[in-house]
Amino acid sequence: MRALLMVVLASSAMAQTWNSNAGGWNTGYGTVYGSFGSAMATQNMYNTMQLNIQRATMRQAMINKWGLAAVEKNAEKKATYTLRANERQQQLQRDCRGG
């Protein structure tokens, strides 16, 4: 988990560059005036919004191709699979701790 967090922070940190002409940080969202932390937070918001738009677009494309019922059924199957995988992971962790 820590390694993933470091990768996310590192990739997010590399997305900003100092713009000496404008006196701010360049991000995917534009130039952010203020601290590097503000630029990083803005870039994270931009990335999150972009991901949400991409997911919504893909969902709509699948609905157009296969219909809402098939997409909903697949989403429910995926959620059930994820829940079971999480339960198995938690059980393995309890077993490893001896509890």
C-alpha positions in Angstrom: 0.0 0.0 0.0 2.8 2.4 0.9 4.6 1.6 -2.4 1.4 2.4 -4.3 1.0 5.7 -2.4 4.5 6.6 -3.2 4.0 5.9 -6.9 0.8 8.0 -7.0 2.5 10.9 -5.2 5.6 10.6 -7.4 3.6 10.6 -10.6 1.5 13.4 -9.3 4.5 15.4 -8.3 6.1 15.0 -11.7 3.1 16.5 -13.4 3.8 20.0 -12.1 6.5 22.3 -13.4 7.3 25.8 -12.3 6.2 28.5 -14.8 8.6 31.4 -14.2 6.8 33.6 -16.7 3.5 33.3 -15.0 4.8 32.8 -11.4 2.8 29.6 -10.8 2.8 25.9 -11.2 1.8 24.3 -14.6 -0.7 21.4 -14.2 -3.0 19.6 -16.5 -5.7 22.0 -15.2 -3.7 25.1 -16.1 -1.4 27.4 -14.1 -2.0 27.2 -10.3 -0.8 30.2 -8.3 0.4 29.3 -4.8 2.3 26.5 -3.3 3.5 23.3 -4.8 0.9 21.5 -2.6 -1.9 23.5 -4.2 -0.7 22.5 -7.6 -0.5 18.9 -6.6 -4.0 18.9 -5.1 -5.3 20.6 -8.2 -3.7 18.0 -10.5 -5.2 15.2 -8.3 -8.7 16.8 -8.7 -8.1 17.1 -12.5 -7.0 13.5 -12.7 -9.9 12.2 -10.7 -12.4 14.2 -12.8 -10.8 12.9 -16.0 -11.1 9.3 -14.7 -14.7 9.7 -13.7 -15.6 11.1 -17.2 -13.7 8.3 -18.8 -15.6 5.7 -16.7 -19.0 7.3 -17.5 -18.2 7.4 -21.2 -17.2 3.8 -21.2 -20.3 2.8 -19.3 -22.5 4.7 -21.8 -20.7 3.0 -24.7 -21.3 -0.4 -23.2 -25.0 0.4 -22.6 -25.4 1.5 -26.2 -23.8 -1.7 -27.4 -25.2 -4.3 -25.1 -28.1 -2.6 -23.2 -28.6 -1.4 -19.7 -29.7 -4.8 -18.3 -26.5 -6.5 -19.4 -24.3 -3.7 -18.1 -26.1 -3.7 -14.7 -25.8 -7.5 -14.5 -22.1 -7.4 -15.2 -21.6 -4.6 -12.6 -23.4 -6.7 -10.0 -21.3 -9.8 -10.8 -18.2 -7.7 -10.5 -19.2 -6.2 -7.2 -20.0 -9.7 -5.8 -16.7 -11.0 -7.0 -14.8 -8.1 -5.4 -16.7 -8.5 -2.1 -15.8 -12.2 -2.0 -12.1 -11.5 -2.9 -12.0 -8.9 -0.1 -13.5 -11.4 2.4 -10.9 -14.0 1.4 -8.1 -11.5 1.8 -9.3 -10.5 5.2 -9.6 -14.2 6.2 -6.0 -14.9 5.0 -4.8 -11.9 7.1 -6.6 -13.2 10.2 -5.2 -16.7 9.6 -1.6 -15.3 9.2 -2.0 -13.3 12.5 -3.3 -16.5 14.2 -6.7 -15.0 15.0 
